[in-house]
Structure formats: C-alpha cells, structure tokens
Amino acid sequence: MEFLLNITPSPVLSAVLWIVLVITALYFARPTAHQLLLSLGDSLHRVFRTGSVSITGAEKGLAARNREVLLAAGREAKERIVEREFDRINETVRKDLANFSALHRNLSESISRIEDDHQSAVDVPPDPPGWVNAVEAVAAIDSKDNRVGVGNVLADIHKSLVKDHKEAMSAYSEASGKRHATLRKMRPEWRLIQQTLGKIGKNVDSLLGRSVTIDRHMQEYESIVQGEDRAVSILSSSSLVYFFVSALVMAVAVGGATINFSLIARPMAEMVGGTSLIGEFRTADIAALVIILVEISMGLFLMESLRITRLFPVIGALPDNTRVRMIWITFTILFLLASVEAGLAYMREVLLHDELATSALLRGSLDVAATSEYMWITTAAQMGMGFILPFALTFVAIPLETFVHSLRTVVGLAAIGLLRLLSLLFRLLGNGARHLGRLLTHIYDLPLFIPLWWAARDVATNENDLTEARL
C-alpha cells in the first residue's frame, strides 16, 4: 500500500491517480465483465435447474415405486383377509350346513309324526245311543191306548238314558284325555322343529353377513388392483397409523425386555463372573442380553410356525409335519428358557437377601428375621415375572411384522418429501444464481457512474443532433 501511494510525491494524488486508472480499466472491461457475470449466473442456473429436474425425476420414480409397493402390500393384506373370510365360510358350511340333508330328513319325519298325531287327535262325535229308537217307538204309541204301560216304559227309558249318558261322558272324557296326551307328545316335535329352523336361520344369517363383508373386501381389493388414487390414499394413511401404533407397542416391548434384563443380569454375574469383560462390556450383561435375544428369536419362529406372522416365507412353506415339529421344538426351548429365567430371578432375590442380611449384621441390627418373613412374596413375584416375560415377548413378532411392512411406506414417503424439498431448493438456488449475476453487473457499474453518465450524456447529445439534422 505504501508503494502504491508513493508513485507520486503526494499520496492523495497517487490515490486519485490509481482510482482513475482502475475506473478506466473497469470501464473498458465492462462488456466482458458483464458477459462473464451473466454467463456465470446462467451457468449456475442451468446447473441447479438440471439438478432440480433430475431430483424431480428421481422423486417421481420413487413415488411410482412407493405406489407399487403400497399397492402390493395392500393387495397381499386384503388377500389374506378375504382368504380368512372364505375359510370361515367354509368352516361354517362344513360344520353347520354339511348335514343339511339330515336336518331336512329330521324335519320331514317330525312333520310326518305331527300329522299322524294330529289325525289321531281329531274329535270324532260319539255314536247315537240305542235309547233314541226306543223314544221314537214310545212316541208312536196312541195316548188313548191304556193297555200299554207307558209310564213303566218311560221310567225304564229314563234309567237307560241316565246310564247311557254317564257311559258316553266317561267315554268322551277318556277320548279327550287320549287326544290331549297325543297333543302333548306333539310339543317336543314342534320345539325340535323350531330349534332346527332357528339354527338354520342363524347359520344363513351368518353366511349372509360374511358375504356382505366379503363383498366389501372384494370391492376394496378391486380398487387396489386397479390402482385407484383413493385406495392409495387410504393405504398410505393406514400405513402411517400402523407404523406409529406398532412403534408404540415395540417401545412397550423394549421396556419389558429391559425389566427382564434387570432380573437376570445380576445372578448371571455370579454364574459367569462379575469382573470378566468382553471388550468394554461385562460378560454377565452380554450373557443376559443373549438369553433375551434367543427368547425373542424363538418367539418369532414360534409365531412363524403357527402362521400368525409371515416374516420368513421359508418357514410358512414347510410341510405341515415339519412345521408342527418346529412348533413343539421352539415352544420347548422357550419354556426351558423361561424356567431358567425364573430360577435366575429366584437367585437374584436370594442374593439380595444375603446382602441385606450381611449389611444388617455389620450394622448390628436384628431386623433380618422380620424382613425374611415376607421374602416369599417378592420371590414369587420375581419368579412369576421371569417366567411370564419371555412368553409375553413372543408376541413382539406381530407388531414387528407390522412395523417392518409399514416402515417401507413411511421411509418412501419421507424420501419423497426430502427429494421434493431438494428439488425446490435447487430451483430456488438456480433462480437466485441468475438474479445474482444480474445484481453483480449492477454492482460492477456502481463505481463507474461518472463515465457511464458522461457516455450517456454524449449519446443523448448525438441523438439530439441527429434528430435536428433530420428535421
């Protein structure tokens, strides 16, 4: 700087001279500098624009891929639901309606028996008694004929009438009793028919309800197969809901695994040594963690063998005999591990009680017997937790499957959102680069305002002269 200001005797004159030289150089280099700045801005604009277009294409491809994955997952899930509904209908038909011919035969036999009993219970009027003819014969006798003992005859008729009336009433009562007994025998048949028809009605109603459900699922399945936007939107929302719900359940399972780890970590230190290390971790902690992971693995294999989950298609494709053997093997291993954990929980309580007793003896306290009196409660509770938690962790396979399947959709949606954000950012950077190039040209012209003003004045003067010359 001193050298630059000492080219003349006066530093001010040197500075003015340098300013004039720099402004002159900038003025003569102005077209080239403007072209350079504008070309640089346009180049950056094209680069960022190309990057934005590439990212947009990648985003569209990822969206199409995510759409295919979502539709495939939804189609598979809907196929499983429809298959389950058809299995239920098949079971209902096989169990309840397969013996429809036997039910029809029973109904026909019951109806035939009811008809026979009804015919036998018809009220048949009794035959007219024999004294009616005698009354007609007496009525035909001439009243003037006193030779016949009409009074005696009438008395005999009265006696016969009373006797026949009693016999007729007795016979009618007996017949009515038989008819009522027959009608009482019809009651169980009517009840049997009513129960059979009610059972058939319930089965038919169940089939109709399931058919309506299957129709709804089939409509949704058709919309998924056709790839409708509404189906994709519903599947996306469902995947997000399943993702967060399964994540919450897995967080609860992690809490259970942590409790399980705390139950067995301390007694494992007595078994494998509390001071031994594998790297930076204690061997007892690693052994307890391995036991828990093996239990979770056995639970996964058990759920796969039961075909509740489908994380491993190889297990689901095994023959039924092999799959049943695998169920028993995994359940046996899980049961043994749960029993081992119960024993370790008991050992933990014993160690804790020994430590409390030792510390109490060192303090000279006599409360050890009082504390040991209720030790069986905590011991039983810890043993129960150690035995139940491995079986509870078995069901982690269900939310894990849901989490894995929904994670693909969630990651795809997050990646699509990130690519859209990058595309917007690149587009903004490209437009900003173009405007920045123009802004730099104006900033470049800022120190040159005097020569630019003078040049603009000369141009205006020349234009006025030309105008006057033309006039």
Phi, psi and omega in degrees: 000319177297321179297318181293327182273355181252017178287342175231165180297331182256125178297326179294316178296323177295317179296318179296319179297316178295322179296318179297317179297316181295316180297320178297315179297317179295325181293314181289333178270006185300311180300317180293320180294318177300316180297322180294314182293317179293323178293321178296317178296317179293323179296314177297323178298315180294322179297310180293326178294319177296318176298321178295319178295320179296317179295322177296319176296319176296322178295320178294319177296319178293323177295319177295319179295317179296324177296317178296315179297318181295317179292323178295317179295317178295321178295319179295316179296319180291325176297320178296320179294314180296320178298320178295320179295319178294324176297320178295318178296319179298318179295320179296315180294319182292320186276322188255322185256357178292329178264033180295325178297320177295320177297319178296320178295318178297320178295318180296316179296320179296319179294321178297317178295323178294320178295318178298315179295325179293320178294322180286343180264011179292138180280102180266124180295142181290155179293147178295137181292164183288340182288350177295320178294323179294321178296321179294320179295320179293322180295336180277351180285142178288133183290341180277347182276105182269001182286336181272139179279079184296320181299318179296320181297316180295322178297316177297322179296321180297317178297316180296323180296314180297318181294314181293327179295316178298316180295321180294318180294321178295317179295321180292321178296319178295318179294319178296321177298319178295320179295317178296322177296320177297318178294324176296325177292338178286339184300311179300326179294318178298317179296319178298317178296319180295317179295319180296314179295323177296319179296316178296320179298318178296318179296318179294318177298320178297317178296320179295319177297317179291327177295322176296318178298318179294321177300317179295316179295324179292323175297316177296322179295319178296319178295325177290317180297321179285348177071040180288150181295325180296319178296320179295319179296317179296318180294323178296314178298317179296321180295320178296317179296314179298323182297310183290322179294314179295325176296321178296316180295321179292327175296320176296320179295323177297321175299317177297320178295326177295316177298318178298321179296318180293335179287327188249352183291319184291311177293335176294331177295328176286335183274315185256358180100125184279347183256348181286144184232148170240100188073237178258005184246152178286144180296325181295319178295318179295319179296317178296319179295322178296319179299316180295318179294322177295321177297317178295321178296317178296323176297320177298314180295324178294316178295323177292320179293327177281357180061030173279322175243166182224049177282330181239099181298335181296319180292320179293335180272001179292154174298157185298321180296315178296321181294320178294319176299319179296324177299312182292322180294311181295322178294321179296316179297318180295321178295318179295318178295321177296321177295321177298318178295322177298318177296320178293324176296320176297318179296324178297317180294322178295316179297319178296319179295321178297320179295318178296319179295319180296314180295324179292320178293324178293328177278349182080022181273154181244024183266013183292318181294324180293322179286325181287345181293325182253016181293333184294335180293307179294327178296313179296321180295316180292321177295320177296317177296318179296332179274327185275323185302319177300321178289327177292323178291344177300323183283002174295339181299327182291306176293333178295317177298315178297320180295318181294315182291322180282339180296324179300315180293317182295317178296320177297317178295320178295319179295321178297316178297320179295317178295322177296320178295317178295320178298316177296320179296317178294322178295319177294319178296321178296312178295323178295323178296319179295313179292329177294322176299317177294320179296322179294325175297320177292322177294323177299322181282349184297315178290347185261026187291329181290307178294327178293323177293319179294318178295319178295325178294318178295320179296319179294321179295315179298320179295323177294320179296317179296322180294317179294322178296320179293321179293000000 
